[in-house]
Amino acid sequence: MPSSRREFLGRVAANAAMFSAMPLSLELTASALAGTPTPGSQGEKWDVSWVNRLTGKHRAVFDVPEVESGYGVWRASLWGRQYQDVLGVQPKDMSAALVLRHNGIVLAMQQPFWDKYGIGKAKNVTHPITLQPTDRNPALLSAARGEVPDQFDAVALDKFLARGGIALACNLALADCVELIKSKDGVSDAEARKQAIGYLVPGVILQPSGVFAAIRAQEAGCSYLRAS
């Protein structure tokens, strides 16, 4: 066999292996690029009204594609605290959007999801303070439960939402959570998606993709930060 033909067949085999090993979220990205409807996209009425809440003079969008001990979520609150302390900015004059996408999608999921599917171990998650392995969602740690010191309580995702922060979840990345539920529980695609959406932290808004959300926030005047 001519070497050029062997090289060509080798590339074909390598590409086939690569695509078969892709996370479902990447497969769906490829489908979206090809114009093929992705789960949740056909007939979905996406809530994009959150843009109207970006009214502060100071606006920022925090892009969180990695778990990284939940630090990306923390940074969205740290920014506001520092603007108040250093610049004297009032909370009403600040607007923050948080985009949870790619591997960071699991930060948008409630603790029962982490418990049932062993997310901490599967993702090698470490505690943001002790840096030891943890089975807890690091974005939802609570001082009341003794999981973090008191001064870190306010940076949790649920506290960020309670203060009016905007948290957006990537639908494409959620597909990996859907696939996990489907494979572990043996349920249908529709049922797995329903359960995955039900596991989202209350107040988190599902978007067509994290990229869509990040760009839309920038169009609304937010400064962009890759936060993890």
N, C-alpha and C positions, 0 to 999 in steps of 0.2 A: 504494500500500500504506500503510495507516495506520502512523504512526510507532511506535505501541505494538507492532504486529505485527513491524515491522522490528527493533525493539529486542529482541523476544523471540527472533526467528530469529538475531539476532546473538549473543545469549547462548548459544543452543544450539550454534552453530558454534564459539564460543570454548571452550565446555566440551568439545566433541568433540575439538578440537585439543589442549586441555590433557591430556585422558586418553590420547590417542594418543602424547603425548610423555613420559608419565610413565615413570620407571625401573620395571623389572619389580618391584622390591621394594615400590613404592607400589601397584602393581596387585595384588600379593599381599596387601598390607595391606587393601585394599578387599575382596578376596575373603574374607579372614578375618573382617572385620566383617560380611559378608553371610552368614557361616556356610558358605562354600564351602571344601572342603578345599584346602590349599595344598601345593606340593611338599614331601615329607618329613613332612607332618603326619598323613597317613592311615596308621595302623598303626605310626607311629614310636614307639619306646620311648625317650623322652628320659631322659638321665642327669641326675637332679636330686640325686644323692647328695652333690654338692659342698657343699650346705648344711651337712652334718654336719661339714665341715672348718672352719667358721666358729666356732671355739671360744675365740678370744682375748678378753680383757677389752676390748680396743680393736679395733673392727671398722669397716671402711670399704669402700664400693663406689665405684669410679671409672668413671664413664660416659664412654665415648669414641666419640662419633658422627662425629668429623672426623679427618682424617689429621694435620693441623697439625704436620708434621715429627716425629710420634711423641711429642710432649711429653705427651700424655695417658697413655701407657704409662709414661713416665719418672716422672710424678707419683705413680704407685702405689708406686714404690720410694722416692722422695724422702720421702714421708710417713713411712715406716717408719724411715728413717735419722734424720730429725729427732726423732721420738718417742724414739728411743734416746739421741740426743745431748742433747736438751733436758730430757726428762722421766725419763730413766733407765729406760725401759720395755724389758723383755727381748723379743727376737724371738718367743718362745713365747707372749707375751701379746698379740700382734697378729695379726689376720687381715685379708687384703685380697682383694677380688674386683674383677676388671677386666672391663668389658662392652664388647666391640668390636662396634659396630653402625653402621647407616646408612653414610655414606662411610668410616667408620673400619674397616669390615670388611676392607679390603685389608691392614691391619696384622696381621691374623690369618693371612695367607697367606705361605707360604715364598718365598724369593727366586726360585726357578725360575718361579713364577707371575708375578712382577713382570717377570722377564727375557723370558719368552715373549710376554706380552701388553702389554708397554710401559706398565706401570702408572705409573711415575714421570713420564713425559712426559704421559700422558693425564690424570693428576690434578694436574699442576703441583707435584709434591712437591719440597720444598727440604730440604737437609741441616740437621739441628738445630743444628749448630755453625757451619758456614760460611754457611748460609742460601743456598747456591747450589743450582741444580737438581740433582737426583740421581735415578738409576735404581735406587737401593738402597731396600729397605724400612727406613725410619728407626727402626723398633722392633726391628730385628735387627742393628744395627751392632755391630761388634766391634773392640776395641782390638788384639786379636791380628792382625787383618787391616789394621791401620793406619787404620781408618775413623773412630775417635773416640779422644780421649785416654783414658789408663788409668782416670781417675776416673769416666768415664761408662760403663765396660764393664758394671758391675753393674746398670744400669737397663734393659738390653735385655730384651725379652719372654721370651726363652728362659732368661735368668738369673732373672727374676722367678718363672717356673714352677719352676725348679730349687730355689728357696728355699721352695717350698710355696705360692706365690701361685696364685690361681684365676683363669683367663682364660676368659671365656664369649663365644661368637660368636653373632650373630643369624642365624637361619635365613632370615628374610625378606630381610635384606641379602645373604646368600650367593647368593640367587637372581640378583642382578646379575652375580656372578662366573660362575654357571652359564650365564647367557645369553651372556656374553662368550665362554666356551669353546665353546658351541654354535654361535654365529655365526662364529667364527674358524676352527673346526676341522671344522664340518659334521657334528657327531656328534648322536646322539639326546639327548633330555632326560635320560634315565636315565644315559647314559654321561657327559654333561657334569656332572651332579650328582655322580656317583661320582668324577670327576676333581677337581672343586672341593673335595670333602671330603678327598680325598687330599693336596691342596695345603695344608691347614690346618697350622699349626705344631703339632708333636706336643705333646700336653698340653692344647691348647685344646679346650673342651667346647662342642659345638653345642647351642643352646637354641631353643625355638620362636620366640622373638623376643628382641631386646635389652631391650625394655620388660619382658617377663616376667622376665628374669634380674635386672634392676635392682630391680624391686619385690620379687621373692622374696628377694634379698639384704637388702633393708631389713626385710622381715618377720623375717629371722633376726638382726636387731639391728645391721645395718651403718648407719653414717652415710653419707649420699649426697653425692657431689661430681660435678658436671658438669666433667669433666677436660679436655675439648677443645671 
